[in-house]
């Protein structure tokens, strides 16, 4: 009886190996035939991205399909960007689709650029190409590439406050990202700090929000008397402007200063 079981087990083992071998032999072979061809955008494309237009279409990337031999299957296309002249050593995947075109919003393109280490508020040269892949076994195919120009905008932290006023580089306006971001110190929940060029004899105010339009957000703000009324120790170079809005007036020399508001220690300092 035991011998019968042994024979049966051996037979099942041989059958399993045979089936697996057949599966490997009959598995469809998919090989690349021709690469995708990037059509747009080309080298003459130049765009300045702005927060105000983040929902608009920045550009539509268009390419011709890649071709593979073998059983018909779905081809995934990934739009990749990289710093110009780096031969895509560290490509950034913008998005993936099965179509032969993709409309990129301003926000999508800006996010990819910022995440890829491109310099904010400066014109960058950007290489763009298409990567085609099929399943997990077939070799990836890459299109030709073009180099376009793009100026990404700064993506502020949701927790940031803002400085606006004649003492700051942007003056009393929110136009064109003129306001100065006043971010939380990393790892802190109650300390704000920024290095900013302050103009002697001029005023500014701290604003708590930003709707990223030319109108800004004039409603929620903290002025000099807000902090003095709470008992904060305020740097001697900052005084009440006495301008009807009780703004901060900077009395030190014009130049870069490190402004810190520590809400835990209840201090406002300039270094």
HUJO-V54559 format. One line per field, one symbol per residue. ss: DSSP state (A for helix, B for strand, O for the rest). psi: psi as a letter, one per 30 degrees, with the letter a starting at -180 (. if undefined). burial: 1 if it has 9 or more other ideal C-beta (glycine too) atoms within 8 Angstrom, else 0. A space follows every 50 residues. Layout:
ss->???
psi->???
burial->???
This chain:
ss->OAAAAAAAAAAAAAAAAAAAAAAAAAOOOOBBBBOOBBBBOOOOOBBBOO AAAOOOBBBBBBBBOOBBBOOOOOOBBBBBBBBOOOOOOOOBBBBBBOOO BBBBBAAAAAAAAAAOOOOOOOBBBBBBBBBBBOOOOOOOBBOOOBBBBB BOOOOOOOOOBBBBBOOOOOBOOOAAAOOBBBOBOOOOOOBBBBBBBBOO OOBBBBBOOOOOOOOOOOOOBBOAAAAAAOOOBBOOOBBBOOOOOOOBBB OOOOBBBBBBBBOOOOBBBBO
psi->eeeeeeeeeeeeeeeeeeeeeeeeefkkkkkkeklljkeklafgkkkjkk efgfflkeljkklkklkklakklkkkkkkkllkkgghheilkjelklfag lkkkleeeeeeeeefgglkkglkkkkkklkkkljbfekkkkklllljlkk jllkjlkffkakkklfflefailgkhhflkkilkkkflfgkkkkkkjkkk gllllkkfljghlffaifdjlkaefeeefggkjkkfgklkfhgfghlkkk fakklkljkkjjfefhljlk.
burial->00000000000000000000000000000111001101010000101010 00010001111010010100001011111111110101001111100000 01011101111111010101000111111111110001001110111111 11100000011111111101101100011111110000001111011111 01111111010000011000101101110001010001011000011111 000000111111000111010
